[in-house]
Amino acid sequence: MRKVTPQDHQAALSSYLLLPGNPMLSFRSHCVFVWALLFAGLGSQLYASDNKLSANELMQRVFDNEIKAQEQDQSHWKYRSVSRASGKEYTTQVIETRQGSVDAVIAVDGHPLSSAERKKQEERIQKLADSPDAQRKQRHDSQQDAEKTKRLLKAFPRAVIASYGQQQGDLTELDFKPNPNFRPSSREEQVLGALAGKIWVNNKEDRLAQIEGQLTQTIKFGGGLLGHLDKGGEFNVKQTEVAPGFWELSAMHIEITGKALFFKTISVHEDEARSNFQPVSDNVTLAQAAEELRRHLATTTAIIASFD
């Protein structure tokens, strides 16, 4: 699975979605699994007994698998993203290539783009396809985010105390809470040390299917001088197996408030759902993906307009 961080999404969409007045920062939203209580409790006990793993050991194994997948998975995909921000719904088509990703908003609130909006999308796509510097920056940012994600995955099992929860079919639930003995070495790890929530593990492949968490306390950076994140901030993230052995981010929901340096307000209320995953050949170039996206933009606009 290719990991995507909030910084990656915010930077990409702030530069890509150039619709007039568009305040969108793209993130991702979730569902909650339900199971019959009696059999769920029994199932989680059997899983722990049969595998002789503590909940933290299982979490460690799953996160190790996520790191391994991140390092080895070189697949590329095209997919549909539906994001909601500031009362609007944005439908975006995304195509990944070995040279980077390209995307375009194809509808807002289910309606086609205006001629001016479509032109801006086409100009932005062409600018990225023609700019080696922009492509290098995109790859660099992606690599940096991947390294940060790897560090957080390694730290997470140490930052929390896990226990077995319910069982739902192929999913095992792990509840987690802050580990009072954890000593964070970075701001990101400081946030990890204040999280409580749940993880759902796919038993067949030991992959992370879903994670939801909440800040149990206000996090202050530099004693509060560098900013803070408010208690109660929450996130909910889901992965889906889009093809045998290939897992991709399919949904995310984030609600975070706080203050940044010099008292700048932080307010993130974002939702995104991804669907219609299709594999992209390694031979597809960014220029080819850009051309496909322009054709897709024109076709989709025409189809949506025909239903109005």
N, C-alpha and C positions, 0 to 999 in steps of 0.2 A: 504494500500500500504506500502511496506517496503521501506524506504528511503535509498538511497545509496549516499554517499557523494563523492566528488573527492578524498579525502584522502583514503577512503575505497577502491575505484577502483585502485588508484595508488599503494597502498600497496599490494593488492591482486595480481595484474597482474605482478608487479615487481618480486614477489616471485614465481608466478605460471607459467608464460610463459617463460620457460627457453630454448627458441630456440636460436641457435648460432647467435649472433649479433642482437638480437631482442631488439629495443629501445622502445618498446610499453608501453604506459600508457593508460589504457582503459577508454574512456569516451563515450559521446553519442551525436547523431545528429538529425536534425529536419526538419519539413515542415512548410510552411506559408499558412494560410487559406485566401481565397478570397471570396468576396460577392458583390452583386450589390449595388451601393452606396445609391440610394434613399431609397430602402426598408430596407437596413441595418441601416441607420440613424434613420428611423422611428421606427424600431424594438427595438433599444436600448433605445429610449425615452419611449416607452410603457413599457419596462421591469422596468425601474426606477420608472415610475408613478404607475404602478400596484402594485409593491412590496413596495413602499414608503421607499426604502432603498437608501442611498447615495452610491456612488461607493466604498468608503472606508468601509462602513458597509457591503456591499456584499462581498468585499475582506476578511474582518474579518470573516464572516460566513464561507466562503469557506476554509480559512486557519484553522479555528477551526475544520472543518470536516476532513481536512487532518491530523491534530494532533490526533483526535479521531480514525481515521482509522489506523494510525500508532500504536496506543496503543492496538487496539483490533484485528487487522488482524494478525492471526497466520498461515496463509496459506503458503504453500511451492510450488515451481514451478521448472520445468525444461524448458529450452529455448535455442534458438540459438542466439549467439551474433556475429555480424560482425563489426569489428573495423578496422579503418584505421589510420596508423601512419608511418611517415617517408617513404612515398611512397609505403607501403605494406598493404595488406588486410589480416586480421587474422580472421578465422572462429573458434569460440569457442563454445563448448557445456557445459552448466552449469546445475548442479542439486543442489537444495536447500534441506536441511533436518533440523530437529529440533536441530541437533548437529552442524550444520554449512553447508557451501556450498563447493562443489568441482567442478572443471572445468578442461577442457583440450583443447588445440588448436588441431583442427582436420585437418586444411588445411591452407596453406599460399598462397595467390594469386590464390586460387582455385586449388592448386596442393597438393597432399598427402605429408605427412611428410616423411622424409628419415627414415631409420631404426634407426639411432642414435637419431634423434629428437623424434621419437615415444617412444623409450626406456626411454628418459629423462622425457617425459610426464608421462609414466607409473610409473616410480620411484617416481616422485613427488607426484602423486596421492596416491601411497601406503604409502609414508612417512607421509602424512597428516592423512590418515586413521589409521595409527599405533601410532600416537603421541597425547596423551591426552593433553599435554602442548600446542601444536600447535592449537588444537581445542579450548582450553580454551582462548588462545590469540585471535583467530578469533572471538569468541563470545564476548569477552571483547571489542575488537575494534568496533564490530558492535553496541554494546550497547552504547558506547561512542559517536559514530557517530549519532545514533538515538537521543540521548539527545541533541547534538549540533544542529541537524536538527530541533528539537522541539523548541529550543530557538529562532532559526532564523525565523521559521514560526510565532511564537508569536510576534516577533519584526517587521516583514515586514510591516504589515498594518500601524504601527506607523512611519515607516521610509520613507514612500512615501505619495504623494497626488495622489489619483486616480480619474479618470473621465470615464464616459461611452463612449465607442467607437461604433464599428459596431456590427451587429447581423448576425450570420450565422447559420440558422437552430436552433439546440439545444445549440449553443455556443454564449455566450455574451462576447464581448471584453471589457477589462478594460485597459485604458492607465494609466501609472503611471510615476511620476517624483519625484525627491528628495524633501523631506519635510524640509524646512530650519529651522524649529523649533525642529527637531529631535536631541536628544543628545545621541550618541552611548555610550554604556558601555563596549564594547569589540572591538577587531579588526574586527571580523566578522560583527558586527553591523555597524562599520565604513564603510565597503564596501557597506552594504545595503543602507546607507544614501547617496551614490553617484550614485545609479542606476536609469536609466530611461528605459522604455520599455513597453511591453504589456503582459497582461494575458488573456487567454481564459478560460471561466468558462462553465462547462457543467450544463445547467439550470435544467435538470431533477433531478440530484443528488447533485448539489452544490459541484462538485469536480473540481479540477484543471486539465484542459485538456492540457494546454500548457502555457509556460512562456518563454519570451525572454527578455533580458536586455543588457544594455551597460553601461560601466563606463563613467560618464559624466565629470570626472576629474581624475587626478592622485591622488592615495591614498598613503599618506606617513605614515609609522608606526614609532613612536618614533621620529617625526620630520625628518624622512628620514634615520636616523641612523640604524634602524632595517630593512629597506627595503621599497619598494614601488611597487604598481601595476600601470601600465601605463594607461592613459586615452584611451578610445576606446576599451578596452578589452570587449569581449562579450560572451554570452552564450545563448543557445536555447535548451529547455528541453520539452519533450512531455510525457504524460501519456496516457495509453490506457486501456479501460475496457476489460480485457482478459477473464472474465467470469462475469455473473450477480453479481454486487456488489463488484467485485474485480478489482482494478486498479493497474497497474504495470508500472514502468518506461520502455518506449519503444524506446526512442531515445534521444541523447544528442549531442550537438556540442559546443565546447569550444575553444576560442582563447584568450589567456592571455599572456602578457609579463610584465617584471618588473625586480626588483633586490631584492635579499634576503640579509640576514646578511653577512657582509664581501664581498659585491658586487658580490655575486653569481647570475648569470643570470637565471631568470625564463622564460621559454618559453614552453607554453602548447598549442598544436594544435592537438586537438583530436576529433574523431568522433566514435560513436557507434550506431548501430541499433539492437534492440532485437525483436525476432519473434518466432513463433511456441511454444507458451506457453502451457504447459500441467501441470495439477495439480499433486502434489506428496503427497502420503499418509503420515500421521503423523507417521505411523509405520515403514517407511523406515529409516534405520540407515545410518550413514555416510559410513560405511564399505560396505553396500549394494549398495549405490550410487556410490562408487568408483569402485566396480566390474562392475556395469552397464556401467559406463563411459569407463572402459577399453575395454569391449566388443564393445561398440559404436565406440571407436577409431579404433579398428581393422577392424570392418565392414566398416566404412566410408572410411578408407584408401584403403581398397580393392575395394570399389565401385568407388572411384575417380580414382584410378589407371587403372581401366578397361576402362575408357573413354579417357585416354591419348594415 
